[in-house]
Amino acid sequence: MGGMFGKDFKAIHMVKPFMPFLPEVAVPERKVPLKEKFMWTALSLLVFLVCCQLPLYGIASSSSSDPFYWMRAILAANRGTLMELGITPIVTSGLVLQLLQGIGLFEVDNGLKKERAMLAAAQKLIGLVITILHASANIFSGMYGPVSDLGLGNALLILIQLFCAGIIVVLLDELLQKGYGLGSGISLFITTNICESIVWKAFSPTTVNTGTGTEFEGALIALVHLLISRPDKIRALKQAFYRQNLPNCSNLIATVVVFYVVIYLQGFKVKLAITNQSARQTGGSYPINLFYTSNIPVMLQSALVSNVYFVSQLLWQSFPNFATGLLGVWEDADGRGGRPISGLAYYLSRPDSLTDFVSDPLRATIYAVFVLGTCSYISYKWIDVSNSSPDDVYKQLKMQRMVMPGHRDQSMRDQLKRYIPVAAAFGGLCIGALSVCADLMGAVGSGTGILLAVTNIYSMYESVKKEAANGSIMGALF
């Protein structure tokens, strides 16, 4: 084996032969002005939104149960369109890479540029492979109609469309991450979907017959309508704030509360004093935020749950028996999509309200422990994958000739090891706790969705603020 691969061979090197064939966005040769970044960000969002509206050609039916119905906003996916899979393949590939690095199969030296490039290529390659596998599973599970009705030609055409859409998502995400735009494509697409859902549930003009009369779906429009149309104003207010099965004002208030709590916690950080070794400048600091890994934990946790949902429902529909029922028993829910009613998938799904939490305390406990545990663990492990571990930060600071006053090299490394892993693990735990609390309060769009949206918006705001550090934001734009 040593003669075949060489003593310096690593598993990550197996990606190298595929790199020339993978789509890639070139690194900008100059600093991209903030105005251009806004333009590229808006253009990327426009392409994504168009793809969300373009229906897949060749499908026979899209009326079958949808295992991702309850998570489509978080996954930036839209049923029956080019964005059928959304960001699921990209996020899942990140989860797979984290697992491979965690078990020591993929060892990457982040100090070597070529190995960093191979790691990025590996994530891209795994994402495209997952796109093919996921699209194939969708087709053969009957999500677009029976395969016998589709025919081989249409089935292949649907697969090609979904694969091309996966490439588009990869390129749009890479375009923004390489400095042409703001933030990342994944964050932008998730935030757009979640904000669209919140606005729709607040202002939707769609009417619904509830049995006690016709009501508007939008919570704020329903509030005004009920106050005008109902003679008993107290009862109308109670209906607007506490109505069931439709968005209500309490849900919107909970959403606003969660929004402000997340923004408040974003300000929690530890600042380690640093100075430049050559210039001996004072007053500098290296901030370690409470949310050290941002929203990565809850994003990867959502990807993990969505894949469990998909596999569980696929197995239950194909082979309904006791063994597959342990993974999850599914039934249609008001024609909107499949919903687990027992098994592992049921206990990993979020309760919809405080009533659900109270009525099934075992499910609520398992769900809460699962979310808190996975978010904390993923966050703790992610620092090694994302080049932000104490050793990585130490190397970065040394390359910049930065030192901590009163600390030698080993002492400086120890200080970073003292704070960074704790911030990562505890920050992930807090993210998970906020997600569970938001679900308990009934926040619009789910607790996970609200957290993703708020952290993404705050991160983008910080990026814009940093870009316009030497002047006003409006001045940089116009």
Contacts in CASP RR format, 6 or more apart in sequence:
PFRMAT RR
TARGET T0000
AUTHOR 0000-0000-0000
METHOD contacts of the structure
MODEL  1
MGGMFGKDFKAIHMVKPFMPFLPEVAVPERKVPLKEKFMWTALSLLVFLV
CCQLPLYGIASSSSSDPFYWMRAILAANRGTLMELGITPIVTSGLVLQLL
QGIGLFEVDNGLKKERAMLAAAQKLIGLVITILHASANIFSGMYGPVSDL
GLGNALLILIQLFCAGIIVVLLDELLQKGYGLGSGISLFITTNICESIVW
KAFSPTTVNTGTGTEFEGALIALVHLLISRPDKIRALKQAFYRQNLPNCS
NLIATVVVFYVVIYLQGFKVKLAITNQSARQTGGSYPINLFYTSNIPVML
QSALVSNVYFVSQLLWQSFPNFATGLLGVWEDADGRGGRPISGLAYYLSR
PDSLTDFVSDPLRATIYAVFVLGTCSYISYKWIDVSNSSPDDVYKQLKMQ
RMVMPGHRDQSMRDQLKRYIPVAAAFGGLCIGALSVCADLMGAVGSGTGI
LLAVTNIYSMYESVKKEAANGSIMGALF
2 9 0 8 1.000
5 13 0 8 1.000
10 106 0 8 1.000
10 107 0 8 1.000
10 108 0 8 1.000
10 115 0 8 1.000
11 100 0 8 1.000
11 105 0 8 1.000
11 106 0 8 1.000
11 107 0 8 1.000
12 106 0 8 1.000
12 107 0 8 1.000
12 108 0 8 1.000
12 115 0 8 1.000
12 118 0 8 1.000
12 119 0 8 1.000
12 122 0 8 1.000
13 118 0 8 1.000
15 118 0 8 1.000
15 121 0 8 1.000
15 122 0 8 1.000
15 125 0 8 1.000
16 118 0 8 1.000
18 121 0 8 1.000
18 125 0 8 1.000
19 117 0 8 1.000
19 118 0 8 1.000
19 121 0 8 1.000
22 121 0 8 1.000
22 124 0 8 1.000
22 125 0 8 1.000
22 128 0 8 1.000
23 124 0 8 1.000
23 167 0 8 1.000
23 170 0 8 1.000
23 171 0 8 1.000
24 174 0 8 1.000
25 171 0 8 1.000
25 174 0 8 1.000
25 175 0 8 1.000
25 178 0 8 1.000
25 180 0 8 1.000
26 178 0 8 1.000
27 178 0 8 1.000
28 178 0 8 1.000
28 179 0 8 1.000
28 180 0 8 1.000
32 40 0 8 1.000
32 179 0 8 1.000
32 180 0 8 1.000
32 181 0 8 1.000
33 476 0 8 1.000
34 464 0 8 1.000
34 467 0 8 1.000
34 468 0 8 1.000
34 473 0 8 1.000
34 476 0 8 1.000
34 477 0 8 1.000
35 476 0 8 1.000
35 477 0 8 1.000
35 478 0 8 1.000
36 180 0 8 1.000
36 181 0 8 1.000
37 179 0 8 1.000
37 180 0 8 1.000
37 181 0 8 1.000
37 182 0 8 1.000
37 467 0 8 1.000
38 181 0 8 1.000
38 182 0 8 1.000
38 477 0 8 1.000
40 175 0 8 1.000
40 176 0 8 1.000
40 180 0 8 1.000
40 181 0 8 1.000
41 176 0 8 1.000
41 181 0 8 1.000
41 182 0 8 1.000
41 183 0 8 1.000
41 188 0 8 1.000
44 172 0 8 1.000
44 175 0 8 1.000
44 176 0 8 1.000
44 181 0 8 1.000
44 185 0 8 1.000
44 188 0 8 1.000
45 188 0 8 1.000
45 189 0 8 1.000
45 192 0 8 1.000
47 168 0 8 1.000
47 172 0 8 1.000
48 76 0 8 1.000
48 83 0 8 1.000
48 169 0 8 1.000
48 172 0 8 1.000
48 185 0 8 1.000
48 188 0 8 1.000
48 189 0 8 1.000
48 192 0 8 1.000
49 192 0 8 1.000
51 81 0 8 1.000
51 82 0 8 1.000
51 83 0 8 1.000
51 165 0 8 1.000
51 168 0 8 1.000
52 78 0 8 1.000
52 81 0 8 1.000
52 82 0 8 1.000
52 83 0 8 1.000
53 78 0 8 1.000
53 81 0 8 1.000
54 81 0 8 1.000
54 82 0 8 1.000
55 80 0 8 1.000
55 81 0 8 1.000
56 80 0 8 1.000
56 81 0 8 1.000
56 82 0 8 1.000
56 84 0 8 1.000
56 144 0 8 1.000
56 158 0 8 1.000
56 161 0 8 1.000
56 162 0 8 1.000
57 157 0 8 1.000
57 158 0 8 1.000
57 161 0 8 1.000
58 144 0 8 1.000
58 150 0 8 1.000
58 154 0 8 1.000
58 157 0 8 1.000
58 158 0 8 1.000
59 80 0 8 1.000
59 144 0 8 1.000
59 145 0 8 1.000
59 150 0 8 1.000
59 154 0 8 1.000
59 158 0 8 1.000
60 144 0 8 1.000
60 145 0 8 1.000
60 146 0 8 1.000
60 149 0 8 1.000
60 150 0 8 1.000
60 154 0 8 1.000
61 144 0 8 1.000
61 145 0 8 1.000
61 149 0 8 1.000
62 79 0 8 1.000
62 80 0 8 1.000
62 143 0 8 1.000
62 144 0 8 1.000
62 145 0 8 1.000
64 142 0 8 1.000
64 143 0 8 1.000
64 145 0 8 1.000
65 313 0 8 1.000
65 317 0 8 1.000
65 330 0 8 1.000
65 332 0 8 1.000
65 335 0 8 1.000
65 337 0 8 1.000
65 338 0 8 1.000
66 72 0 8 1.000
66 79 0 8 1.000
66 143 0 8 1.000
66 336 0 8 1.000
66 337 0 8 1.000
66 338 0 8 1.000
67 309 0 8 1.000
67 310 0 8 1.000
67 312 0 8 1.000
67 313 0 8 1.000
67 314 0 8 1.000
67 330 0 8 1.000
67 337 0 8 1.000
67 338 0 8 1.000
68 75 0 8 1.000
68 77 0 8 1.000
68 79 0 8 1.000
68 88 0 8 1.000
68 306 0 8 1.000
68 309 0 8 1.000
68 310 0 8 1.000
69 79 0 8 1.000
69 333 0 8 1.000
69 336 0 8 1.000
69 337 0 8 1.000
69 338 0 8 1.000
70 337 0 8 1.000
70 339 0 8 1.000
70 349 0 8 1.000
70 446 0 8 1.000
71 302 0 8 1.000
71 305 0 8 1.000
71 306 0 8 1.000
71 309 0 8 1.000
72 78 0 8 1.000
72 79 0 8 1.000
72 193 0 8 1.000
73 190 0 8 1.000
73 193 0 8 1.000
73 194 0 8 1.000
73 196 0 8 1.000
73 197 0 8 1.000
73 445 0 8 1.000
73 446 0 8 1.000
73 449 0 8 1.000
74 190 0 8 1.000
74 193 0 8 1.000
74 194 0 8 1.000
74 302 0 8 1.000
74 306 0 8 1.000
74 446 0 8 1.000
74 448 0 8 1.000
74 449 0 8 1.000
74 452 0 8 1.000
75 85 0 8 1.000
75 86 0 8 1.000
75 87 0 8 1.000
75 88 0 8 1.000
75 91 0 8 1.000
75 190 0 8 1.000
75 302 0 8 1.000
75 303 0 8 1.000
75 306 0 8 1.000
76 83 0 8 1.000
76 86 0 8 1.000
76 87 0 8 1.000
76 186 0 8 1.000
76 189 0 8 1.000
76 190 0 8 1.000
76 192 0 8 1.000
76 193 0 8 1.000
77 83 0 8 1.000
77 84 0 8 1.000
77 85 0 8 1.000
77 86 0 8 1.000
77 87 0 8 1.000
77 88 0 8 1.000
78 84 0 8 1.000
78 86 0 8 1.000
80 144 0 8 1.000
82 161 0 8 1.000
82 162 0 8 1.000
82 164 0 8 1.000
82 165 0 8 1.000
82 168 0 8 1.000
83 165 0 8 1.000
83 169 0 8 1.000
84 135 0 8 1.000
84 138 0 8 1.000
84 162 0 8 1.000
84 165 0 8 1.000
85 131 0 8 1.000
85 134 0 8 1.000
85 135 0 8 1.000
85 162 0 8 1.000
85 165 0 8 1.000
85 166 0 8 1.000
86 165 0 8 1.000
86 166 0 8 1.000
86 169 0 8 1.000
86 189 0 8 1.000
87 169 0 8 1.000
87 173 0 8 1.000
87 186 0 8 1.000
87 189 0 8 1.000
87 190 0 8 1.000
88 130 0 8 1.000
88 134 0 8 1.000
88 303 0 8 1.000
88 306 0 8 1.000
88 307 0 8 1.000
89 127 0 8 1.000
89 128 0 8 1.000
89 130 0 8 1.000
89 131 0 8 1.000
89 134 0 8 1.000
89 166 0 8 1.000
89 169 0 8 1.000
90 123 0 8 1.000
90 127 0 8 1.000
90 169 0 8 1.000
90 170 0 8 1.000
90 173 0 8 1.000
90 186 0 8 1.000
91 186 0 8 1.000
91 299 0 8 1.000
91 300 0 8 1.000
91 302 0 8 1.000
91 303 0 8 1.000
92 127 0 8 1.000
92 130 0 8 1.000
92 303 0 8 1.000
92 307 0 8 1.000
93 123 0 8 1.000
93 124 0 8 1.000
93 126 0 8 1.000
93 127 0 8 1.000
93 130 0 8 1.000
94 123 0 8 1.000
94 126 0 8 1.000
94 300 0 8 1.000
94 385 0 8 1.000
95 300 0 8 1.000
95 303 0 8 1.000
95 304 0 8 1.000
96 126 0 8 1.000
96 130 0 8 1.000
97 106 0 8 1.000
97 119 0 8 1.000
97 122 0 8 1.000
97 123 0 8 1.000
97 126 0 8 1.000
97 385 0 8 1.000
98 300 0 8 1.000
98 378 0 8 1.000
98 381 0 8 1.000
98 382 0 8 1.000
98 385 0 8 1.000
100 106 0 8 1.000
101 107 0 8 1.000
101 108 0 8 1.000
101 384 0 8 1.000
101 385 0 8 1.000
102 381 0 8 1.000
102 384 0 8 1.000
106 119 0 8 1.000
106 122 0 8 1.000
108 115 0 8 1.000
108 116 0 8 1.000
108 118 0 8 1.000
108 119 0 8 1.000
109 115 0 8 1.000
110 116 0 8 1.000
110 387 0 8 1.000
110 392 0 8 1.000
111 395 0 8 1.000
116 387 0 8 1.000
124 170 0 8 1.000
124 174 0 8 1.000
127 170 0 8 1.000
128 163 0 8 1.000
128 166 0 8 1.000
128 167 0 8 1.000
128 170 0 8 1.000
131 162 0 8 1.000
131 163 0 8 1.000
131 166 0 8 1.000
132 159 0 8 1.000
132 163 0 8 1.000
134 162 0 8 1.000
134 310 0 8 1.000
135 158 0 8 1.000
135 159 0 8 1.000
135 162 0 8 1.000
135 163 0 8 1.000
136 159 0 8 1.000
137 310 0 8 1.000
137 314 0 8 1.000
138 144 0 8 1.000
138 162 0 8 1.000
139 147 0 8 1.000
139 150 0 8 1.000
139 155 0 8 1.000
139 158 0 8 1.000
139 159 0 8 1.000
140 147 0 8 1.000
141 314 0 8 1.000
141 317 0 8 1.000
141 318 0 8 1.000
144 150 0 8 1.000
144 158 0 8 1.000
147 155 0 8 1.000
150 158 0 8 1.000
169 185 0 8 1.000
169 189 0 8 1.000
172 185 0 8 1.000
173 184 0 8 1.000
173 185 0 8 1.000
173 186 0 8 1.000
175 181 0 8 1.000
175 185 0 8 1.000
176 182 0 8 1.000
176 183 0 8 1.000
176 184 0 8 1.000
176 185 0 8 1.000
176 188 0 8 1.000
177 183 0 8 1.000
177 184 0 8 1.000
177 185 0 8 1.000
182 188 0 8 1.000
182 460 0 8 1.000
182 463 0 8 1.000
182 464 0 8 1.000
182 467 0 8 1.000
183 459 0 8 1.000
183 460 0 8 1.000
183 463 0 8 1.000
186 299 0 8 1.000
187 295 0 8 1.000
187 452 0 8 1.000
187 456 0 8 1.000
187 459 0 8 1.000
187 460 0 8 1.000
188 456 0 8 1.000
188 460 0 8 1.000
190 299 0 8 1.000
190 449 0 8 1.000
190 452 0 8 1.000
190 453 0 8 1.000
190 456 0 8 1.000
191 452 0 8 1.000
191 453 0 8 1.000
191 456 0 8 1.000
191 457 0 8 1.000
191 460 0 8 1.000
194 445 0 8 1.000
194 449 0 8 1.000
194 450 0 8 1.000
194 452 0 8 1.000
194 453 0 8 1.000
195 453 0 8 1.000
197 444 0 8 1.000
197 445 0 8 1.000
198 255 0 8 1.000
198 444 0 8 1.000
198 445 0 8 1.000
198 453 0 8 1.000
200 218 0 8 1.000
201 217 0 8 1.000
201 218 0 8 1.000
201 219 0 8 1.000
201 247 0 8 1.000
201 251 0 8 1.000
201 252 0 8 1.000
201 444 0 8 1.000
201 445 0 8 1.000
202 218 0 8 1.000
202 219 0 8 1.000
202 220 0 8 1.000
202 247 0 8 1.000
202 252 0 8 1.000
202 444 0 8 1.000
203 218 0 8 1.000
203 220 0 8 1.000
203 221 0 8 1.000
204 216 0 8 1.000
204 217 0 8 1.000
204 218 0 8 1.000
204 221 0 8 1.000
204 247 0 8 1.000
205 216 0 8 1.000
205 217 0 8 1.000
205 218 0 8 1.000
205 221 0 8 1.000
206 216 0 8 1.000
206 217 0 8 1.000
206 218 0 8 1.000
207 214 0 8 1.000
207 215 0 8 1.000
207 216 0 8 1.000
207 217 0 8 1.000
208 214 0 8 1.000
208 215 0 8 1.000
208 216 0 8 1.000
208 217 0 8 1.000
208 246 0 8 1.000
210 243 0 8 1.000
210 245 0 8 1.000
210 246 0 8 1.000
215 222 0 8 1.000
215 225 0 8 1.000
215 226 0 8 1.000
215 243 0 8 1.000
215 246 0 8 1.000
216 222 0 8 1.000
216 225 0 8 1.000
217 246 0 8 1.000
217 247 0 8 1.000
218 246 0 8 1.000
218 247 0 8 1.000
219 240 0 8 1.000
219 246 0 8 1.000
219 247 0 8 1.000
219 248 0 8 1.000
219 249 0 8 1.000
219 251 0 8 1.000
219 252 0 8 1.000
219 444 0 8 1.000
220 249 0 8 1.000
220 252 0 8 1.000
222 240 0 8 1.000
222 243 0 8 1.000
222 246 0 8 1.000
222 247 0 8 1.000
222 248 0 8 1.000
223 237 0 8 1.000
223 240 0 8 1.000
223 249 0 8 1.000
226 236 0 8 1.000
226 237 0 8 1.000
226 239 0 8 1.000
226 240 0 8 1.000
227 233 0 8 1.000
227 236 0 8 1.000
227 237 0 8 1.000
227 240 0 8 1.000
229 236 0 8 1.000
230 236 0 8 1.000
230 239 0 8 1.000
240 248 0 8 1.000
240 249 0 8 1.000
241 248 0 8 1.000
241 249 0 8 1.000
241 250 0 8 1.000
242 248 0 8 1.000
242 250 0 8 1.000
247 444 0 8 1.000
250 442 0 8 1.000
251 442 0 8 1.000
251 443 0 8 1.000
251 444 0 8 1.000
252 444 0 8 1.000
254 438 0 8 1.000
254 441 0 8 1.000
254 442 0 8 1.000
254 443 0 8 1.000
254 444 0 8 1.000
255 438 0 8 1.000
255 443 0 8 1.000
255 444 0 8 1.000
255 445 0 8 1.000
255 450 0 8 1.000
257 441 0 8 1.000
257 443 0 8 1.000
258 434 0 8 1.000
258 437 0 8 1.000
258 438 0 8 1.000
258 441 0 8 1.000
258 443 0 8 1.000
258 447 0 8 1.000
258 450 0 8 1.000
258 451 0 8 1.000
258 454 0 8 1.000
259 450 0 8 1.000
259 454 0 8 1.000
261 434 0 8 1.000
262 434 0 8 1.000
262 450 0 8 1.000
262 451 0 8 1.000
262 454 0 8 1.000
262 455 0 8 1.000
262 458 0 8 1.000
263 454 0 8 1.000
263 458 0 8 1.000
265 290 0 8 1.000
265 291 0 8 1.000
265 430 0 8 1.000
265 434 0 8 1.000
266 289 0 8 1.000
266 290 0 8 1.000
266 291 0 8 1.000
266 455 0 8 1.000
266 458 0 8 1.000
267 289 0 8 1.000
267 290 0 8 1.000
268 289 0 8 1.000
268 290 0 8 1.000
269 287 0 8 1.000
269 288 0 8 1.000
269 289 0 8 1.000
269 290 0 8 1.000
270 287 0 8 1.000
270 288 0 8 1.000
270 419 0 8 1.000
270 423 0 8 1.000
271 285 0 8 1.000
271 286 0 8 1.000
271 287 0 8 1.000
271 288 0 8 1.000
272 285 0 8 1.000
272 286 0 8 1.000
272 287 0 8 1.000
272 288 0 8 1.000
272 404 0 8 1.000
272 415 0 8 1.000
272 416 0 8 1.000
272 419 0 8 1.000
273 283 0 8 1.000
273 284 0 8 1.000
273 285 0 8 1.000
273 404 0 8 1.000
273 405 0 8 1.000
274 284 0 8 1.000
274 285 0 8 1.000
274 286 0 8 1.000
274 397 0 8 1.000
274 402 0 8 1.000
274 403 0 8 1.000
274 404 0 8 1.000
274 405 0 8 1.000
275 281 0 8 1.000
275 282 0 8 1.000
275 283 0 8 1.000
275 284 0 8 1.000
275 402 0 8 1.000
275 403 0 8 1.000
275 404 0 8 1.000
275 405 0 8 1.000
276 400 0 8 1.000
276 401 0 8 1.000
276 402 0 8 1.000
277 401 0 8 1.000
277 402 0 8 1.000
277 403 0 8 1.000
278 401 0 8 1.000
282 405 0 8 1.000
286 393 0 8 1.000
286 397 0 8 1.000
286 402 0 8 1.000
288 419 0 8 1.000
288 420 0 8 1.000
288 423 0 8 1.000
289 423 0 8 1.000
290 423 0 8 1.000
290 426 0 8 1.000
290 427 0 8 1.000
290 430 0 8 1.000
291 427 0 8 1.000
291 428 0 8 1.000
291 430 0 8 1.000
291 431 0 8 1.000
291 455 0 8 1.000
292 379 0 8 1.000
292 383 0 8 1.000
292 388 0 8 1.000
292 420 0 8 1.000
292 423 0 8 1.000
292 424 0 8 1.000
292 427 0 8 1.000
293 379 0 8 1.000
293 382 0 8 1.000
293 383 0 8 1.000
293 386 0 8 1.000
293 388 0 8 1.000
293 424 0 8 1.000
293 427 0 8 1.000
293 428 0 8 1.000
294 455 0 8 1.000
294 459 0 8 1.000
295 431 0 8 1.000
295 451 0 8 1.000
295 452 0 8 1.000
295 455 0 8 1.000
295 456 0 8 1.000
296 378 0 8 1.000
296 379 0 8 1.000
296 382 0 8 1.000
296 386 0 8 1.000
297 374 0 8 1.000
297 375 0 8 1.000
297 376 0 8 1.000
297 378 0 8 1.000
297 379 0 8 1.000
297 382 0 8 1.000
297 427 0 8 1.000
297 428 0 8 1.000
297 431 0 8 1.000
297 432 0 8 1.000
298 375 0 8 1.000
298 428 0 8 1.000
298 431 0 8 1.000
298 432 0 8 1.000
298 435 0 8 1.000
298 448 0 8 1.000
298 451 0 8 1.000
298 452 0 8 1.000
299 452 0 8 1.000
300 378 0 8 1.000
300 382 0 8 1.000
301 371 0 8 1.000
301 374 0 8 1.000
301 375 0 8 1.000
301 378 0 8 1.000
301 432 0 8 1.000
301 448 0 8 1.000
302 448 0 8 1.000
302 452 0 8 1.000
304 374 0 8 1.000
305 348 0 8 1.000
305 349 0 8 1.000
308 327 0 8 1.000
308 344 0 8 1.000
308 345 0 8 1.000
308 348 0 8 1.000
309 340 0 8 1.000
309 345 0 8 1.000
309 349 0 8 1.000
311 327 0 8 1.000
312 324 0 8 1.000
312 327 0 8 1.000
312 328 0 8 1.000
312 330 0 8 1.000
312 340 0 8 1.000
312 344 0 8 1.000
312 345 0 8 1.000
313 328 0 8 1.000
313 330 0 8 1.000
313 338 0 8 1.000
313 340 0 8 1.000
313 345 0 8 1.000
315 324 0 8 1.000
315 327 0 8 1.000
316 324 0 8 1.000
316 325 0 8 1.000
316 327 0 8 1.000
316 328 0 8 1.000
316 329 0 8 1.000
316 330 0 8 1.000
317 330 0 8 1.000
325 342 0 8 1.000
325 343 0 8 1.000
326 343 0 8 1.000
326 344 0 8 1.000
327 343 0 8 1.000
327 344 0 8 1.000
327 345 0 8 1.000
328 340 0 8 1.000
328 342 0 8 1.000
328 343 0 8 1.000
328 344 0 8 1.000
328 345 0 8 1.000
328 346 0 8 1.000
329 340 0 8 1.000
329 341 0 8 1.000
329 342 0 8 1.000
329 343 0 8 1.000
329 346 0 8 1.000
330 338 0 8 1.000
330 339 0 8 1.000
330 340 0 8 1.000
330 341 0 8 1.000
330 345 0 8 1.000
331 338 0 8 1.000
331 339 0 8 1.000
331 341 0 8 1.000
332 338 0 8 1.000
332 339 0 8 1.000
333 339 0 8 1.000
339 349 0 8 1.000
340 346 0 8 1.000
340 349 0 8 1.000
346 363 0 8 1.000
347 362 0 8 1.000
347 363 0 8 1.000
347 366 0 8 1.000
347 367 0 8 1.000
347 370 0 8 1.000
348 366 0 8 1.000
348 367 0 8 1.000
348 370 0 8 1.000
349 367 0 8 1.000
350 367 0 8 1.000
350 439 0 8 1.000
350 446 0 8 1.000
350 447 0 8 1.000
350 448 0 8 1.000
351 357 0 8 1.000
351 360 0 8 1.000
351 363 0 8 1.000
351 364 0 8 1.000
351 367 0 8 1.000
351 439 0 8 1.000
351 440 0 8 1.000
352 439 0 8 1.000
352 442 0 8 1.000
353 442 0 8 1.000
354 440 0 8 1.000
354 441 0 8 1.000
354 442 0 8 1.000
356 363 0 8 1.000
356 364 0 8 1.000
357 364 0 8 1.000
357 440 0 8 1.000
358 364 0 8 1.000
367 436 0 8 1.000
368 436 0 8 1.000
371 432 0 8 1.000
371 435 0 8 1.000
371 436 0 8 1.000
372 429 0 8 1.000
372 432 0 8 1.000
372 433 0 8 1.000
372 436 0 8 1.000
373 429 0 8 1.000
373 432 0 8 1.000
375 428 0 8 1.000
375 429 0 8 1.000
375 431 0 8 1.000
375 432 0 8 1.000
375 435 0 8 1.000
376 425 0 8 1.000
376 426 0 8 1.000
376 427 0 8 1.000
376 428 0 8 1.000
376 429 0 8 1.000
376 432 0 8 1.000
377 425 0 8 1.000
378 428 0 8 1.000
379 424 0 8 1.000
379 425 0 8 1.000
379 427 0 8 1.000
379 428 0 8 1.000
379 429 0 8 1.000
379 431 0 8 1.000
380 421 0 8 1.000
380 424 0 8 1.000
380 425 0 8 1.000
380 428 0 8 1.000
382 388 0 8 1.000
382 424 0 8 1.000
383 389 0 8 1.000
383 390 0 8 1.000
383 392 0 8 1.000
383 420 0 8 1.000
383 421 0 8 1.000
383 424 0 8 1.000
388 420 0 8 1.000
389 420 0 8 1.000
390 413 0 8 1.000
390 416 0 8 1.000
390 417 0 8 1.000
390 420 0 8 1.000
390 421 0 8 1.000
391 413 0 8 1.000
393 416 0 8 1.000
393 420 0 8 1.000
394 412 0 8 1.000
394 413 0 8 1.000
394 416 0 8 1.000
397 403 0 8 1.000
397 412 0 8 1.000
398 409 0 8 1.000
403 412 0 8 1.000
404 411 0 8 1.000
404 412 0 8 1.000
404 415 0 8 1.000
407 415 0 8 1.000
431 451 0 8 1.000
432 451 0 8 1.000
434 447 0 8 1.000
434 451 0 8 1.000
435 447 0 8 1.000
435 448 0 8 1.000
435 451 0 8 1.000
436 447 0 8 1.000
437 447 0 8 1.000
438 446 0 8 1.000
438 447 0 8 1.000
438 448 0 8 1.000
438 450 0 8 1.000
438 451 0 8 1.000
439 446 0 8 1.000
439 447 0 8 1.000
439 448 0 8 1.000
443 450 0 8 1.000
444 450 0 8 1.000
464 473 0 8 1.000
465 473 0 8 1.000
467 476 0 8 1.000
468 475 0 8 1.000
468 476 0 8 1.000
END
